[in-house]
């Protein structure tokens, strides 16, 4: 009984060291997934800079000239 508890404690202790990789992912699939994430991040960069510099906001100025009195 003690031996089973020791084995379970050892397995539970080693579990955080295994990481998030599953048995269904190959290194090539993981690489493709990471490249896709980096590519989409670079595609979003112009939108983020427009948002930072407030150039993506709509203009509230009228196109019709306003008469001066």
URRAKA-V93922 format. One record per residue. N is the residue number from 1. BURIAL is # if it has 16 or more other C-alpha atoms within 10 Angstrom, else .. Layout:
BEGIN
[[N	BURIAL] [N	BURIAL]]
END
This chain:
BEGIN
[[1	.] [2	.] [3	.] [4	.] [5	.] [6	.] [7	.] [8	.] [9	.] [10	.] [11	.] [12	.] [13	.] [14	.] [15	.] [16	.] [17	.] [18	.] [19	.] [20	.] [21	.] [22	.] [23	.] [24	.] [25	.] [26	.] [27	.] [28	.] [29	.] [30	.] [31	.] [32	.] [33	.] [34	.] [35	.] [36	.] [37	.] [38	.] [39	.] [40	.] [41	.] [42	.] [43	.] [44	.] [45	.] [46	.] [47	.] [48	.] [49	.] [50	.] [51	.] [52	.] [53	.] [54	.] [55	.] [56	.] [57	.] [58	.] [59	.] [60	.] [61	.] [62	.] [63	.] [64	.] [65	.] [66	.] [67	.] [68	.] [69	.]]
END
